[in-house]
Amino acid sequence: MSESKIKLLFACEIADPAAKARIEQLAEVIEIAEATEAAVLRHIEGVDGVIVPFTKDAVITRRVIDQSPRLKLVGTTYGGTRQNVDDRYAVERGLTVIHTGASRPRPMAEFTLGLILSSLLHIHAFHHAMRSGQAWPRFAFPRGRILQDRPVGVIGCGRIGRGILDILRPFTSRLYVCSRHLSAGEAEQIGVQNMALDQLFARCEVIVLAGGYTAETHRLIRKTHFEAMQPGALFVNVARGKMVDEGEMIEALSQRNIYLALDVFEDEPLAADSPLRTSDRVLLVPHRGNNAIEFEQRWQCLADEIERFCRGQTPDSALTLERLGAMSES
């Protein structure tokens, strides 16, 4: 092993052999099977960096950080850090904190586009009707609409939001965003108009929720927003279910001619008796926006980030206190 190599502890197996080979060119790699705080603490001595997979419990805690004087790098194999890393404490202590968020925008954007097109053209509804015993339900649903030239609004303009905007450009130039973190100059640069939430719901025929879930965005979307939607307008949620008041959304659905395409819900799994399951104007997916095999490019993304770190460059995903303020908490 070269003297210049750092020592990296992975609390998981590196599933991509090519990515692992790239990382091993720069680091001595230690893989352990157990992704827990206790397991990391048992192997932390002499380690320069720790990478963890998604877990429901905290792994890189203050205790881990405080017990590791050599620690310079912490990261995750998923598209965030908040779930099991005390990321704010790590940043405040001067550590570089990385994740694989750069591997997510295109798969999420294509998934979102699929939800939009299927909803506008009732593709899923016709499929379900034919699978459920209707022999030839050609006129079971209203006429569909194409996406071309329709006004679309995206709530949140981070990696995912911008990926969605990019994939929508060949369909429509009428793109709007609602983002507290987008400056006027940035909005002009990417060719969108930043507007208030109420305005966006009233103006757009398709509204996509793609922002981060924080205490401030808990139940951000309420009945008043659904009441502002145009007849036949579509609301798509690929962010977090708890950003929407689900009860008020269901109430609005029962009273108004609006459409929903939902990958996430306030409580998961979705209740078996939820009214969302019985409406022809709702497309449901069981939180599988990350289903595409291309999400596994996260390993190459992680190798990219580790290479940047080892070269003395700032990794693309490296967190700052400002970035932390906009990141989803779950």
MOWOBEL-V181604 format. One record per helix or strand. SS is the DSSP state (@ for helix, = for strand). FROM is the first residue (numbers start at 1). LEN is the number of residues. Records with the same first field share a line. If there is no record, write none. Layout:
SS: FROM-LEN + FROM-LEN
This chain:
=: 6-5 + 27-5 + 49-4 + 60-1 + 73-4 + 85-1 + 96-3 + 152-4 + 175-4 + 193-2 + 206-4 + 221-1 + 234-4 + 244-1 + 259-4 + 282-3
@: 17-8 + 37-7 + 62-5 + 87-6 + 101-3 + 105-17 + 123-9 + 159-10 + 184-7 + 197-7 + 215-3 + 223-6 + 241-3 + 246-10 + 275-4 + 293-18 + 321-6
